[in-house]
Amino acid sequence: MCCNASISSEADEVTITQLAEAFDLIFIANVTLKSIGTDHTYYGFHVIDYLTPSLNTTDLYLLVPGGSEIGISSSPTFYLRMEYVFFCDEITEDNRIMGNHYQYRLLDSVDVNKLENIVMRILAQRAASTNCIVVDTALKHNNSIEPQNPEYVKNTRGEPNILWEVVFLCLAGMCLVLLLVIRRRLV
């Protein structure tokens, strides 16, 4: 799921649930560095906790427009040593949070337990929809899929195959008839 349009960070009407549904990566980070350039501001973040599957790094950065020579800037203002909840889709290979593909909230303004519950529910929904797509695609291509649930495997292995039962009964019936014919001729 990719959100191509950014959501204004000041828009209070966007709920935490909507943000969690819209973005793939959610984490809590502390601002460790703020460097103001002439036309850009560089922010460094230390990730405290990943609420969605984590990346291989705990240090991320963000480069936003607005600096010492630009009086009015639409870029966010992060404060040193403050913790934020980030919602984003794109992080580059060099650990940069990409421009318009992120959203954030001050950690103190968010009920973290509620957020974790929302994230778990959304991850479960995404996993379920992904599994349905995989099964649907495999069925269309006649690929076999090994069931993941051990109880399903245990319960389905003992199911009788009706065709084999019919064939076996037919053969058994023919054998009985042959045995009766052979017995009559011998007597």
C-alpha angles and dihedrals in degrees: 000000000000127000108211096186123061121234117225110254091220095056104113093186090073106090128211089248091056091048092049090051094047100049131055101207122054124176143153115238139178120222106241101166138030119179119176115207129182096273105001138048120217119210125189121202134193112209111229098180137000111218092188127040106312134240123232092256140066096196121076134164140203128205112199133179116258129072145155095307097045109079098190119039134176090205121113123258114226120188124224117258092011121127122231136184109230128202115190145148105200130053117163126227089261089057098256120150104229123242113254098011100084142074131188144191131195106258093229090060094055129074097230094197091054090046092051090051091050091048093050091050092048093046089051091050091049091048092049093049091046091051090050091052091049093049092045092049093047092050091051090052095042092241118153118238121203108226113244098207111087092204090055091051092047093048098045099046091070095051112118121242105230095203093056091047091054092047091048093049091048091051092045090050091050090049091052091051091049091049091051092049092048092047093052092051092050094051 
